[in-house]
Amino acid sequence: MIPGGGQPDMQQLLQQAQKMQQDLAAAQQELAETPVEGTAGGGLVKATVTGGGELKDLTIDPKAVDPEDTETLADLILAAVRDANQAAQQLQQEKLGPLAQGLGGMPGMPF
């Protein structure tokens, strides 16, 4: 016979869920403050985003600027931002993946 009539200890489950939520919030805060860089054109354009995907900085090497060809520059900027965002998504998976999986097994959790 299982102690407590086979019912899980709801207080313990609640404490575990609260700890997981706190861990998740801390990881999200850390992501929001972590810079991630992406590049394009062999480093001619560099974009820095946060781990949450917010663009924080954009650096353009003067060699990338051709007044006759602004389309290429625009493409390099887009590629650098996409590269940075992919790195941010990878960082999110590394930081939040295990926490989200842990919360997924908890009743009532939105994962």
Secondary structure as GFF3:
##gff-version 3
##sequence-region A 1 111
A	DSSP	three_ten_helix	3	6	.	.	.	ID=ss1
A	DSSP	alpha_helix	10	33	.	.	.	ID=ss2
A	DSSP	beta_strand	35	40	.	.	.	ID=ss3
A	DSSP	three_ten_helix	41	43	.	.	.	ID=ss4
A	DSSP	beta_strand	45	50	.	.	.	ID=ss5
A	DSSP	beta_strand	55	60	.	.	.	ID=ss6
A	DSSP	three_ten_helix	62	64	.	.	.	ID=ss7
A	DSSP	alpha_helix	70	104	.	.	.	ID=ss8
###
